[in-house]
């Protein structure tokens, strides 16, 4: 007998639900579209919040969608400060304390200079990984693949616990 | 009072393409110097006052903070300077031979329109859809109401003897990867919106895309639609030089600019907004703007001299695929409501208008596009667009790497033009490594 889809155990390496977002001061769109397609190419589901979105709206959207991963992308050179504030607000919510969250792009105006400092502060503030554009996409794809593989499968029967996470 | 539309018509009558920069500086002296320098750059030039992005979103406190701290803005903060300062900037500059247009990008334009009218200016740019969807998250319903008010403010200047002019930015929509049929439809629909709000001098826009043949079809389609939809109105078509990821080489940037001038002349547009060779790297200087205006004007004059007969006046061909698509969209949208503003809102709600890759919450986001083997921009998914019977062959969905290739298609083609050893392909891996760099456009 076939199980109803919603009761079937989720494939531990199956698709992740990912929220992709820009930051409040950044109007760039194509980097967000690119990240969405990249994640879709890897087989994951994406909700794209778009550019110029306020911190509160990002936090509320994460509470609403309960994604498996939050991807923040910013390329206007002002992303560092906005991203640091955002992740502190995120970690202040108990529902989102454990949400895997990463940030990448061009985060500062000084290019490579200052990158290590940015990375340390963003990790200390609560991000799980920080990707600078010079690294290419390899490290990001590796992070996503590892996350998709490591997920613990939910209990094989009964109401799905994942939904109430 | 100067009339933007009359100036463009006079240039057309003597066979000149009007060229115009995108230029704005926060320093009053620099802004004045820029206007003066562009005024005499070519035979027919329109002046531009581009507004900064803080003013665009209505954040005037941020403008004041920046000005007090001597931080340069990316445009002229028209609502923050005193009218005295702005009158000094413009003193003796605008006139019948050099109208000045205000370009801004605001979905809340009322204060900007009030400020430009106070300075005696009568020409600006915008639109309820085109100044809203690509720029952030102002709800479309608010933008429609704001632009209704702004159009009425402008139209009221007619009572004072002026002929206010409004240009739709609808021919741009994210700059690249929006198929021409939809660009033409949005620009034409905004023209109808302006007309209904009382304006009688408008321009409709189209941005150079990936295929010269398709671009000519689009400009001709726009002219045909304007003639059909805008009775008793002075109208013209304005072409924007490519707005996507720009060539990095000087020869590539120049060639792309020259092709856009030829497009304007051959397809019957009357005005061209130029780009400079510095575009891929930074905000251009006054000198770079002047150089671009000269290059464009010369290319236009050459094209006009070599054009057989007068193709600009040639009627559009019956089988123009861009016209067929645009006309189907316009008809379906205008059928939704007698009021053009309400029709636009319903159209986006139902996905009758749906800009590919646009992430605005009021855009359905079900359409996708790609560049086909012939270089034409076409649909890979039409979503709910009412063009099922007229849209051509659909292509495959873009992957991330495919998106990157599509976004840099024009840049790569133009950067490699003169090199005999052009070897496309192998650079791709390296190019993807620098994705963020390229996606900043």
Interface residues (C-beta under 8 A of the other chain):
Chain A: X27 X28 X29 X30 X31 X32 X33 X34 X35 X37 X38 X40 X41 X48 X49 X50 X51 X52 X53 X73 X75 X76 X104 X105 X106 X133 X136 X137
Chain B: X53 X134 X135 X136 X137 X174 X357 X358 X359 X360 X361 X398 X399 X400 X401 X402 X403 X404 X407 X432 X433 X434 X435 X436 X437 X439 X440 X441
